[in-house]
Amino acid sequence: MTSCTSTSSTSENSERRESATARQFELLVSKQNGYYYHPFLRQEPAGPAAQSYALRTLSELGRDPKTSIATADVASLRREALETSSLWGRDWLIPLRRAGADGALGKGDAADVNKTRAKGGWYVDSALGKDGDPARLGATWAALEVLDALGRLRDLPAADRTATVTWLRSLAGKSRTLDRGGALARSLQLLKEPVPAALTRIAAPRTDDFADLTPDDRATRLEDTYSYVLIQEAAGKRPAVNRQVWEPVLRDGAKTLPYEQLYRLVHVLKAAGSPKSVFAPVLKRLDDERLDDGTVRDPDAYIGNPDASLFVQRLRALAGWSRRDPALLAALEREEKSPDVSQEGAERLNRAALRKVTAGGDASEQTRQLCADPQVLPATVTEQNATQWQRTTLNCVDAGVTAGAPKTGTWSLDTPDRVVAAATVAVGLADSDRSGSIPSWITAETLKPWAQNPDRFTSVYQYALVVRAYLLGGGALDVTLREALGRGITPYKGCPGLPNLYQVGGGDTACDLKTTWSVWTLDRQLHGAMGWLPAGTPRNGK
């Protein structure tokens, strides 16, 4: 009984570990289109708006976020922000400036903001649409926030300040939505003016029907509640917010809410007096999403594609995991029904391969024609097109088509690039079950000094291909090669949230699906000798 129980427990634990490992790809599902995205995108910082709200949230929760973002990256974020909106774009940059990115905003910005001022006292931002009171109010709020952050609001001439205050007060008696009321109250607060009592009497948005609201209506209710809180805060009053409704919303959405909604919800609950423990999941999420330079990534913005999705399916196959993925198939079908879907041969083949490995079935005649088209799959392989040929051949195999062996040129194996091109040919032929067609000039003897010296290559992917080709030619996993593999591949395992994937290498610490495929395939070729495949993966097979 003890023995059986122990074995069963061990098996269950192993299955749980394997399941958790298989689920790591869920981190790469794009919220934009449902495809998987390439993990190197996770090293890219969020855009200026998302960046702003994430850093504001950290500040709201008592952190003092700092950044060492490169000057060029600051310039890129600034350019993107200002292209979106001359005033709100600058407002987004305020948290970056406070975090140490001095180039985000400067003295010249105050002058540029003042140029948008109209004689009536309001400010104008063409990105906000027509020149009515709502647009003027939004632009004025943003302008005052920027001037305040730059310490230039106090320099506003008395006549200009009076004109702005007079105009703002003229709006207070008009019928208004909560968002306009919040903008009006905050603008008056920045100018150190009292908030009219008519604004403070606006009741908090109801919450008794929250469970019945659609996702869009819930977002609107949060926006209204945030505006209500701004009004009360500007008037020096404590907002009457229903914590029993909003705290569970934060708990359930801490990992998934867009940064803007996350910030507003945190602000609402901070104002309502929620305890620190309520915000722990938010801090964990933001800590996990911070990059080395102190900025944050924004997975919500990452766009997936069939190429990344196909590599995910290849990795699942190597690890012996199921490739059944209804959500991925739905993403593929949505793209294929779109009027904007690409009709380029290579991309059609990519989609056909993805459909085959995900849904099964036979190769279509159209797919067979694509794999016979020399414009898609080169009929002659050279050192210049070897990579294109190999990747396309792999797509044909996944799509259920066995393409004919190509003609192959010859070249000297005297530089890393030429060696990689030759290895790419050998690996491409092997992966399409044509190992017997590997050219005789690609030999283990010629490749051996390259396989034993990973430092000659600029990426893990390239090095793994060369070692695979060396082994295909009859090379052996001896002590020297094992030590080289230990230096050239093993140290590059893992990224945050993706412990079984491999980094690009050559100074690039981002994980990469293609690189991981080459490493896992190499370990399968070595029958798992290096331990690079996920735990529980079958150690035999191609």
N, C-alpha and C positions, 0 to 999 in steps of 0.2 A: 504493500500500500504506500509506504514512504517513497519507494523507488519510483512508482508510477506517478505519484503526486509531484515529485521533484522534476521528473522528465517533462511532465505536462507544463509545469510552471516555467521551466526553462524555455520550452517551445513557445509558450504564450509571450514571454518577455522578448524572445527573438522576433516574433511576428510584430509586436508593438514597435520595437526599434526599427524594423524594416519598413513598417508602415509610416513611421514618422520621417524616415529618410526619403521615402518615395514622395511624401507630401511637401518636401521642400520646394518643389516646382510651383506649388500654389502661390508662393511669394512673387512669382514672375508673371502672373496672369494680369493682363492689361485691363484696367477698368474702362479704358477708352473703347476697345473693340473686342475684348474677350480672347484674343490671341496671347501667346506667351511673348514676352519681350526679352531682348538680350540683357543679361545681368550687368554688363558694363554701364548701362544707363543709370544704374544705382550709384555710380560714382559722379553723376552729373548733378549739380546743384539745382534746387527748385527755381522756378522763375521768380521775378521780383515780387509779385503779389503774394504767392504762397510763402516765399522767403520771409516777407514782412510779417505775415500773420503768425508764422511759427516762432520767430524771434520775439514778437510781442507777447505771445503766450508764455514763453520762458520768463520774460521780464515780469509778467503778471503774477507768476507763481514764485517770485522772489529770487529767481536766478539773475545773474548779471552776464548774459551771453557775450562772448568775445569771438572775433573772427580774425583769421590771418589770410583771408581771401586775397588772391593775387590781383595786382592792379588791373591786368587785362580782363580778369573775370568781373571785377567791379564795373569796369567800363562797359562790358557786355550787358550786365544786368541793368545798368543805368540807361543804356541805349534802348533796351527792350521796354523799360518802364516808360520812358518819355515818348516812345513811338506809340504807346497805348493811350497815354493821357499826360498832358503837360503839367497838370496839377496833382491829380491822384497818383500819377506815376512818381512824382517827387515825394508824396506822402508815403508811398510804399518804401522808399529808400531811407526813411528816417531811422528805422531800427538797425539797418546796416551801418549807418553813420555812428549811431550810439554804440554799436558793437566793435568799432575800431576801423571801419572801412571809410577813411576820411574822404576818399575820392567819390563816394556815393553822392554827397551833397556839399556845396561850398557857397562862398559869398555871392558868386555870380547867380546862384539860384534865387536868392532873395530879390535881386534886381529883375530877374526874368518873371518871377511871380508878380511883382508889383506892376509889371507891364501889362498884365492881364486884367488889371483893375479898371472898372468902368466908372464914369462920373457919378452914377447913382449910388456908389458905395459897394457894389457887389463885384465879384470876379467872374471871369468868363473862361470856360474850357470847352473848346469845340468838340471834344470827345464825348461830352455829356449831352449832345444833341441840341435841340432847339433852345432858343434863348428865352425860356419862360422862368417863372419863379422856382420850380423844382431844380432846374439845371443851374440857375444862378446860386441857389442855396447850397447845392452840392459842391460847386466850384469854390464858393466862399469858405465853406468849412475846410476843404482841403488846403486852400491857400493860407488860411490862418494857422492850421496845424504846421505847415512847412515853415512859415515865418517864425512861429513860436519855437520850433525845434532849432532853428538857426539863431535864436536870440535876437531876432530883428523885429519882432512884433511891437516891442516898446518904442522902436524908431518910427512907427507909423505917424505921419503928421497929424496934429490934432483935428484939423478939418476933415481929413480922410477918415480918421477913426470915428468921428461924430457922424459922418455920412453913412458909414457901415452900420453903426449901432442904430441909427434912425431907421434905416431900411429894414434891418432885422426886426425891430420892434413893430414895424408896420405889418409884418407877416404874422405876428403873434395872435392877432385877433381874428385871423382868417381860419376857415375850416381847413384842417390839415390831416395828413396821415401820420402815423407814429414815426415813420422814418424821417419825415420832414421835421417833426417836432424834436426828434433827437438831434438832428443836424443843427437846428436853430438854437436849442439849449446849449449844445457843446460850443457853438460859435460864440454865443454870449459869454459862456464861461471863460473861453480863451481871452476875451476882451475884458474879463473881470467885471462883467455887468450882471446884475441880478436877473434871474429867470422869471418871467411873468407868471403870476399865480395861475393864469388860465392854462398854461402848459402843465404845471405840476398836478392839476386836478384830473388829468387823463388817467384812467384806470389801467392797471396791468392787464395784458391780454389774458383771456380765459385759458384754463388748462384742463377743465373737466372733460373736454371732448378730445383730448390729445390722442388717445389710443385709436380713435376713429379717423384721424386725419391721414391723407395721402402723404407720401414722402415730400412732395413739393409743398404741400400746405404746412407740414411740420417745419420745413426750412423757413417758410414765411413767418410762422408763429415765433420761431426763434429770433428772426430779424426784428420783429415787432417788439419782442420782450427786451432785446438788447437796446433798442431805441428808447423804450420806456425807462430802462435803467439809466441810460445816459441823461435823460431829462431829470430824474430824481437826484442823481449824483451832482449834476450841474447846479441844482437848487439847494444842495447841502442836505438832502434827505435820504433816509435809508429806503431803498425800494422794497415793496412788498411782493416778493417772488416766492412762488410755491416750490420750495426745494424738493418736496416729496415727488414731484413730477420730473423736475429737471435733473436731479442727481442720477436717477436711473438712466436717463437719456445719455448723460456723459459716460456712465459706467459701460453702457452697451455700445456707445459710439466712439470711445476713446481711441480705438485702433483704426477706425475707418472714416471718421468724419473728415471732410476737406478742412484744410488748415484754417480757412476763414471762419467756418462754422464752429470749429473747435475753439478758436480764440473767443468768439462771441459767447459761447456757452460757458467757458471758463470765467470770462468777465462777469457774466450774469450771476454765477454761483459764488464767485468771490465777493461780489457786492451784497449777496444775500447772506453771507456769513457761513458758508459751508466749511467744514473742517478740512485740514490739510490732507487727510487720508483719502478724501474724495478725488483729489487730483493726482494721486500716485500713478495711475495708469497713463495719464497724459504725459507726465514727466518721463516715464519709461519709454513711451512711444517716441517722444522727441529726442531723447538721448540715443535711442536706437537709430534714428534717422539722421543724426548729425554726422557730417563728414569731417575729415581730419582738419579742415581749415575753419571749422566752426559753423559753417553754413549747414543747411539741411537739404536732404533730397526730397523729392515729391513723387512717390510711386503713382499717385493718381493721374499724373500727366504722361506717364510712359506709354508709348504706342507699340503694341505688339505687331508681329507679322508672321507670315507662313514660314519664313526661313528659320526664325528662332523656334517656332512651334515644331517644325520638323526635327530639329536637333533635340528638343525635349523628348520627342517620341523615339528617336534613335537611342537616347540614353536610357529610356525606360526599357527598351528592348534588350540592351546590353546587360542591364541589371536584373532582367527577368521579371519586370513589373508589367502589369496590364497597361495596354495602350488605349483601352476604352475610355473615351473622353467626350461625353455628349456636349459639354459646353464648348469645347474646341471645335467640334463638328458644326455646332450652331454658328460659331464665329466665322468659319469658312463659308458656310452657306449664305450668311449675310453679305459677305464680301462678293461672292459670286453673283448674287442677285443685284448688287449695286450697279448703277449705270456708269460709275467711275472705275469699275474694276479694270485692271491693266490687262491688255491682250497681247503683251510681249510674250514671245515663245517661252523664254526662260521662266517667267513668272507663272505662266499657265502650267508648265511642267511642275513647278514647285507646288502649286495647289493640287495638282493631280497626285503627286507623291504623298502629300499630307493627307488627302482623302483616303488613299489606298491603305496607308499604315494605321489610320484611325478608324475607318469604317469597313475595310476589307473590300472584296469584290475583285473583278477582273480589270485589267488595263483596257482603256478604251482605244479605238482605232486612232483617234486624235492624238492620244498620248504616244502611241507607237510611231506616228508620223513625226511628232516632235523629236523623239529620240533618234530618228533617221535623218533629221534635217541638219546638215553640216553647219548651218547658221546658228543652231542651238547647241549641238554636240559636235565639236571639231572632229573631222575625219583623220586629220594628221596632227599629232601632238608635238609641240616644240617646247623649248624651255620657257618661252613667253606665254603660252596658253595652257600649260600643264595644269595649273590650278583650276582654270575654268573647265577644262575637260574632266578633271577628277570630280569636282563638285557636281557637274551635270550628270556624269556617269552614275554617281551615287543616287541622285534624284531619280534617274531612270530605273535603277534597281529597286528603289523604294516604290516606284510607281508600277512595278511589275513587268518591266521591259528589260530584256537582256540585249544590250547594244553590241554590235560587232566590235572586235578588237581593232583599234586604230593603227594607222601607220605611225611610226615613231622615229623622229630624227635622232641624231646623236650629238652629244656635246661633252666637253671635258668637265670632269668633276674636280675643278680646281678653285672654286669659290663657294661660300655658303649658299648663295642663291641658286647656283647651278646644281649643287648637291640636293638641295630641297626640291628643285624641279624634277630631278631624276627620281628621288624618293616618292614624290607625289605620283609619278607615273606607275611605279611599282605597286604602291598602295592602292591606287585606283583600279588597277587590273586585278589585284587580289580580292578587293572588296566586291568586284563584279564576277567573281568565280573564274578568272582568267589568269591565274598565277603562272600557268604554263606559257603565257605570252609575254612575260616580263623580258625586256631586251637583254641579250647576253652581256652587254657592256655595263649593265648595272649589277655589280657583283658585291658580295659581302667583303671581299678583300679590299676593294676600293673604298667602300663605305666605312670600314672598321675604324680608321683613325678619326673620322667625323663622329661616329657613334660614341666613341670614348671621350669626346671633348665637347660637352654641352655648352661651354662658354663661347664657342664659335657662333652660336645662333642667338638671334634676337628675341625669340619667343619659345615658349614651351611647346606650342603646337608644331613648329618647324622641327624642333629636336625630336619630338615623339615620332613624327613621320619618318625621319631619317633612321631612327632605331628600328621602327617597324620594317622598313625596307631592308635594313641590314639583316634582321632575323629571317625575313622571307628568302633572302639569298643564301641562307644556311649559317648565319652567324649564331653564336652561342651566348647564353647569359652566364658569363664567367665572372670571376671576382672583380676584374677591372670594369666590366660593363655595369655590374650591379652597383659599384661605388659611383660610377658616373651618373647612373640613373638616380641614385640617392641625392646627388648634388643638383642635377639638372631638372628634376621633376618633383620629388617628394616635398621640398620646402615650399612649393607653390600651392599647396592644398588649402582650400577653404577661404571663404569670405563671410562677413556678418550675415547670418541667416541662411547661408548656403555652404555648410561645412564639408560637403562631399564634392563640390565643384573645384575647378583648378583655375588659377590666375593666368593671365596672359604672359607674364614674365617680362624680362627686359626692362625692368623699371616700372611696368604697368601692373598695379596690384588688383585691378578689376578682375573678377571671375568671368569666364567665357565659356559658352556652351560648346563651341567648336573645339576649343582646347581640351575641355573635359572629355568630349567624344574621342579625341585622339589618344588621351591618356588611358581612358577606360578600355578602348579597343586594344591598345598596346598591352595592358595587363591581362586582357582576355587571351591575347596571343601567347602570353607567358604563363597561361593557366593560373593566373592569380598570384604569381610568385612575389610580386612587389606589394600586394595588399592595397592597391589603389582603388579597386572596385568597392562599392558599398558592402557592408557586412551582410552576409547571407546570399550574395550573388553567386550563381553557379560558376564554377571555375573552369569549365570546359566550353567547347563550342568555338565558332569562328571568331 
